[in-house]
Amino acid sequence: MAKACKNSTKLTVALILGGGVLGFAISAHAQNIGKIYNGPSDTAVGRPLEAPVNRRPARNKFWWDESWYETGQLPAVISHKIRQRDATYTNPTDDTEVPAIIFRPDDDKKYPAVLFQHGRRGLDVPVIKLAKRLAARGFVVLAPDVYTARFIEKLPLAHMEETETDVNAGVDMLLKQPDISTSKACLYSHTRGGYYTLKTAVKFKRQEKDIACYVSFYPHWVNPNKPEPVQVYRYDSDLDKLTIPTMVFIGEYEQYQRRRSIETAVSSMKKAGRDVKLIIYPGVGRGFDFRPPTVRTFADDLATKDSNQRMAVFLRKHLKAWVKK
């Protein structure tokens, strides 16, 4: 009996499935009381197999909204019908013609400028929706198609360095558009697009000069051509030089090799005093913002809507100072 009491803080659950046994350990509730999340993320998932918990004081929860919690007030959502137009621009590095799509609200007003960079999937139908959703919040969004420009097949394994210059040239094209309201742009990306936009900001020295902020969803922050140990245990050194305000979104079930590098990089950036937020959504994995209806979950949709709104507020905040007079 004494031995049983001693081990009562951990339970072993066995499920009998077709004659097989699946065993796993569940930490008891008592083990988690009083724990405070101190990782690099600005959100916390909490106890395993129980409701998420974040024991930080409300004043330390960046997302806390007193008016909503106390009286049910919600901020108005900015929504526009959108239109799009095809465009091309020339990369002066080697005269490559880069096709692109420009999305914007369907009116004659000017709006803040954002460059959206696709990732390893390319600029396909599900990914195009990401640029559309941001334009609907009130932005002019340029989406370059660097794979089509270089005749690269969808889902490439290798990284072609020349495509980095295609993205960089897109910033110049975007800032020349007559329907933008800002003298600077922000960068928005996902997966491998996070690596492209990192290079645009740091390698090509566009941050602070032409780029006001950086947002990326589950970014691949390592050169895809590097060996496997680097992919798992390292992040690109340019992240230590990224000085503009940064916001990153991932799911709780992000792939290990991606989540590790993201969390390590964010931790390093925070120690250096950078303005960076890492938001982790519980119950979702990689690609929560473009998963198709056949496999999409309620959690995917909640995370997508919340991140879209938070990103729009973040972009608008950091582009406000650069509205043209």
C-alpha positions as CSV (number, residue, x, y, z in Angstrom):
1,M,0.0,0.0,0.0
2,A,2.8,2.4,0.9
3,K,4.5,1.7,-2.5
4,A,1.2,2.4,-4.3
5,C,0.8,5.7,-2.5
6,K,4.4,6.7,-3.3
7,N,3.8,6.2,-7.0
8,S,0.3,7.7,-7.0
9,T,1.5,10.8,-8.7
10,K,1.8,9.0,-12.0
11,L,-0.8,6.7,-13.6
12,T,-0.4,4.2,-16.3
13,V,-3.3,3.7,-18.7
14,A,-3.6,0.6,-20.8
15,L,-5.9,0.4,-23.7
16,I,-6.7,-3.1,-25.0
17,L,-7.1,-2.8,-28.8
18,G,-7.6,-6.0,-30.7
19,G,-5.4,-8.0,-28.3
20,G,-2.7,-5.3,-28.3
21,V,-1.8,-3.0,-25.4
22,L,-1.1,0.7,-25.8
23,G,0.4,2.2,-22.6
24,F,1.2,5.8,-21.9
25,A,1.9,7.9,-18.7
26,I,-0.3,10.7,-17.6
27,S,1.1,13.3,-15.2
28,A,-1.2,13.9,-12.3
29,H,-2.9,17.2,-11.8
30,A,-0.9,17.7,-8.6
31,Q,2.4,17.7,-10.4
32,N,1.3,20.8,-12.4
33,I,-0.1,23.0,-9.7
34,G,1.9,26.2,-9.4
35,K,3.9,25.7,-12.6
36,I,4.4,28.8,-14.7
37,Y,5.3,28.7,-18.3
38,N,8.7,30.3,-19.0
39,G,9.4,29.3,-22.6
40,P,10.0,31.5,-25.6
41,S,6.4,31.6,-26.6
42,D,4.1,34.4,-25.6
43,T,1.3,31.9,-25.1
44,A,1.3,28.6,-23.3
45,V,-0.5,25.3,-23.8
46,G,-0.3,24.0,-20.3
47,R,-1.0,20.6,-18.7
48,P,-1.0,17.4,-20.8
49,L,-4.4,15.9,-21.6
50,E,-6.2,18.6,-19.6
51,A,-7.5,22.1,-20.4
52,P,-4.7,24.6,-21.4
53,V,-3.5,26.8,-18.6
54,N,-1.6,30.1,-18.4
55,R,-0.8,31.1,-14.9
56,R,0.8,34.4,-15.8
57,P,-0.9,37.5,-14.3
58,A,-3.4,39.1,-16.7
59,R,-1.1,42.2,-17.0
60,N,1.6,39.9,-18.6
61,K,-0.7,38.3,-21.1
62,F,-0.3,40.4,-24.2
63,W,-3.6,39.3,-25.7
64,W,-5.6,40.2,-22.6
65,D,-8.7,42.3,-23.3
66,E,-10.3,43.6,-20.2
67,S,-13.3,45.1,-22.0
68,W,-14.1,41.8,-23.6
69,Y,-13.6,39.8,-20.5
70,E,-15.7,42.1,-18.2
71,T,-18.4,43.4,-20.5
72,G,-18.3,41.4,-23.7
73,Q,-17.1,44.2,-26.0
74,L,-15.4,43.1,-29.2
75,P,-13.4,45.4,-31.5
76,A,-15.0,45.9,-34.9
77,V,-13.6,43.7,-37.6
78,I,-12.4,45.4,-40.8
79,S,-13.6,43.5,-43.8
80,H,-13.5,44.5,-47.5
81,K,-14.5,42.9,-50.7
82,I,-11.3,42.4,-52.7
83,R,-10.1,42.5,-56.2
84,Q,-6.9,41.3,-57.8
85,R,-4.8,42.1,-60.8
86,D,-2.0,40.2,-62.4
87,A,1.4,41.9,-62.6
88,T,5.0,41.2,-63.5
89,Y,8.3,42.9,-62.6
90,T,11.9,42.5,-63.7
91,N,14.6,41.3,-61.3
92,P,17.5,43.6,-62.2
93,T,20.1,41.0,-61.0
94,D,19.6,38.8,-64.1
95,D,16.6,40.3,-65.9
96,T,14.3,37.5,-64.8
97,E,10.6,38.3,-65.3
98,V,8.7,37.5,-62.1
99,P,4.9,37.0,-62.3
100,A,2.9,38.2,-59.3
101,I,-0.7,38.9,-58.2
102,I,-1.7,42.1,-56.4
103,F,-4.7,41.8,-54.0
104,R,-6.4,44.9,-52.5
105,P,-9.8,46.1,-51.3
106,D,-12.3,46.7,-54.1
107,D,-12.4,50.5,-54.0
108,D,-10.3,53.5,-55.0
109,K,-8.7,54.2,-51.7
110,K,-5.0,53.7,-50.8
111,Y,-3.9,51.1,-48.3
112,P,-0.7,50.0,-46.5
113,A,1.7,47.8,-48.4
114,V,2.5,44.2,-47.6
115,L,4.6,41.6,-49.6
116,F,3.3,38.1,-49.2
117,Q,5.8,35.4,-50.0
118,H,4.7,31.8,-50.7
119,G,6.6,28.8,-49.4
120,R,7.6,25.4,-50.7
121,R,4.1,24.7,-52.0
122,G,4.3,27.6,-54.4
123,L,1.6,30.1,-55.1
124,D,-1.2,27.6,-55.6
125,V,-4.9,27.9,-54.9
126,P,-4.8,27.2,-51.1
127,V,-1.9,29.6,-50.6
128,I,-3.5,32.4,-52.7
129,K,-6.3,32.4,-50.0
130,L,-3.7,33.6,-47.4
131,A,-2.9,36.8,-49.4
132,K,-6.6,37.4,-50.1
133,R,-7.6,37.2,-46.5
134,L,-5.0,39.8,-45.5
135,A,-6.1,42.1,-48.4
136,A,-9.7,41.9,-47.0
137,R,-8.4,43.4,-43.7
138,G,-7.4,46.6,-45.7
139,F,-4.0,46.1,-47.3
140,V,-2.4,46.1,-50.8
141,V,-0.8,42.7,-50.9
142,L,1.8,41.8,-53.5
143,A,2.3,38.0,-54.0
144,P,5.3,37.1,-56.2
145,D,5.4,33.7,-57.8
146,V,9.2,33.0,-57.8
147,Y,8.8,29.3,-58.7
148,T,7.0,30.1,-62.0
149,A,9.6,32.8,-62.7
150,R,12.4,30.2,-62.5
151,F,10.5,27.2,-63.9
152,I,10.8,25.4,-60.5
153,E,8.5,22.5,-59.9
154,K,6.1,22.6,-57.0
155,L,7.4,21.3,-53.6
156,P,11.1,21.5,-54.5
157,L,13.6,20.0,-52.0
158,A,16.6,22.2,-53.0
159,H,16.7,25.9,-52.6
160,M,17.7,28.1,-55.6
161,E,19.5,31.1,-54.2
162,E,18.6,33.3,-57.2
163,T,15.0,33.3,-56.0
164,E,16.0,35.3,-53.0
165,T,16.8,38.2,-55.3
166,D,13.4,37.8,-57.0
167,V,11.7,38.4,-53.6
168,N,13.9,41.4,-52.9
169,A,13.1,42.9,-56.3
170,G,9.4,42.5,-55.4
171,V,9.8,45.1,-52.6
172,D,10.8,47.7,-55.1
173,M,7.9,46.9,-57.4
174,L,5.4,47.0,-54.5
175,L,6.7,50.4,-53.2
176,K,6.2,51.9,-56.6
177,Q,2.5,51.0,-56.8
178,P,0.3,54.1,-56.9
179,D,-2.4,52.7,-54.7
180,I,-0.4,52.1,-51.6
181,S,-0.6,54.6,-48.7
182,T,2.7,53.9,-47.0
183,S,6.4,54.6,-47.9
184,K,7.4,51.3,-46.3
185,A,6.1,47.8,-46.5
186,C,5.8,44.8,-44.1
187,L,6.7,41.2,-45.0
188,Y,4.3,38.3,-44.5
189,S,5.2,34.7,-45.3
190,H,4.7,31.0,-44.4
191,T,7.0,27.9,-44.5
192,R,10.0,28.5,-46.8
193,G,8.7,32.0,-47.5
194,G,9.9,32.9,-44.0
195,Y,13.5,32.2,-45.2
196,Y,13.0,34.3,-48.3
197,T,11.6,37.3,-46.4
198,L,14.3,37.0,-43.8
199,K,16.9,37.3,-46.5
200,T,15.0,40.3,-48.0
201,A,15.1,42.0,-44.6
202,V,18.7,41.2,-43.5
203,K,20.9,40.0,-46.4
204,F,19.6,42.7,-48.8
205,K,19.5,45.3,-46.0
206,R,15.9,46.3,-46.5
207,Q,14.9,46.3,-42.9
208,E,14.2,49.7,-41.3
209,K,15.0,51.3,-44.7
210,D,12.1,49.9,-46.7
211,I,10.6,47.2,-44.4
212,A,8.8,48.1,-41.2
213,C,7.9,44.7,-39.8
214,Y,8.1,40.9,-40.3
215,V,5.4,38.3,-39.9
216,S,5.7,34.6,-40.6
217,F,3.6,31.4,-40.1
218,Y,5.6,28.3,-39.1
219,P,8.7,29.6,-41.0
220,H,11.5,27.5,-42.2
221,W,14.4,29.4,-40.7
222,V,17.2,27.4,-42.1
223,N,18.7,27.2,-45.6
224,P,17.0,24.1,-47.1
225,N,20.3,23.1,-48.7
226,K,22.1,22.7,-45.4
227,P,22.7,19.2,-44.0
228,E,20.1,17.5,-41.7
229,P,21.8,18.3,-38.3
230,V,21.7,22.0,-39.2
231,Q,18.0,21.7,-40.2
232,V,17.2,20.2,-36.8
233,Y,19.5,22.0,-34.3
234,R,20.3,25.4,-35.9
235,Y,18.6,28.5,-37.2
236,D,19.9,31.0,-39.8
237,S,22.3,33.5,-38.4
238,D,20.5,36.4,-40.0
239,L,17.8,36.0,-37.4
240,D,20.3,37.4,-34.9
241,K,20.5,40.5,-37.1
242,L,16.7,40.9,-37.6
243,T,15.9,44.2,-35.8
244,I,12.4,45.1,-37.0
245,P,9.3,44.1,-35.0
246,T,8.5,40.4,-35.6
247,M,5.5,38.2,-35.1
248,V,5.5,34.4,-35.6
249,F,2.6,31.9,-35.5
250,I,2.9,28.2,-35.1
251,G,0.7,25.3,-33.9
252,E,1.2,23.2,-30.8
253,Y,1.8,20.2,-33.0
254,E,4.4,21.8,-35.3
255,Q,7.0,19.5,-36.7
256,Y,9.8,19.0,-34.1
257,Q,12.7,20.1,-36.4
258,R,10.9,23.3,-37.3
259,R,9.6,24.1,-33.8
260,R,13.0,23.6,-32.2
261,S,14.7,26.1,-34.5
262,I,11.8,28.6,-34.2
263,E,11.7,28.6,-30.4
264,T,15.5,28.7,-30.2
265,A,15.7,31.7,-32.5
266,V,12.9,33.6,-30.8
267,S,14.5,32.9,-27.4
268,S,17.8,34.4,-28.7
269,M,16.1,37.4,-30.2
270,K,14.3,38.1,-26.9
271,K,17.5,37.9,-24.9
272,A,18.9,40.5,-27.3
273,G,16.0,42.8,-26.6
274,R,14.2,42.4,-29.9
275,D,10.5,43.2,-30.4
276,V,9.4,39.6,-31.2
277,K,6.3,37.6,-30.3
278,L,5.8,33.9,-30.8
279,I,2.2,32.7,-30.6
280,I,1.5,29.0,-30.3
281,Y,-2.1,27.8,-30.9
282,P,-3.2,24.7,-28.9
283,G,-4.7,21.8,-30.8
284,V,-3.4,22.5,-34.3
285,G,-0.4,21.6,-36.3
286,R,1.5,22.8,-39.4
287,G,-0.6,24.4,-42.1
288,F,-3.6,25.2,-39.9
289,D,-4.3,28.3,-42.0
290,F,-4.7,26.5,-45.4
291,R,-5.8,23.0,-44.5
292,P,-8.7,22.1,-46.9
293,P,-12.3,21.5,-45.8
294,T,-12.0,17.8,-46.1
295,V,-9.6,17.6,-43.1
296,R,-10.0,21.0,-41.5
297,T,-10.9,21.1,-37.8
298,F,-12.7,23.7,-35.7
299,A,-9.4,24.4,-34.0
300,D,-7.8,25.1,-37.4
301,D,-10.4,27.6,-38.2
302,L,-10.3,29.4,-34.8
303,A,-6.5,29.7,-35.0
304,T,-6.7,30.9,-38.6
305,K,-9.2,33.7,-37.8
306,D,-7.5,34.8,-34.7
307,S,-4.0,34.9,-36.3
308,N,-5.4,36.8,-39.3
309,Q,-6.9,39.4,-37.1
310,R,-3.8,39.7,-34.8
311,M,-1.5,39.9,-37.8
312,A,-3.6,42.7,-39.4
313,V,-3.5,44.8,-36.1
314,F,0.3,44.2,-35.9
315,L,0.9,45.3,-39.5
316,R,-1.3,48.3,-39.3
317,K,0.4,49.4,-36.0
318,H,3.9,49.3,-37.5
319,L,3.0,50.8,-40.9
320,K,1.0,53.7,-39.3
321,A,4.2,55.8,-38.9
322,W,5.0,55.5,-42.6
323,V,1.7,56.7,-44.1
324,K,2.5,59.1,-46.9
325,K,1.6,62.7,-46.3
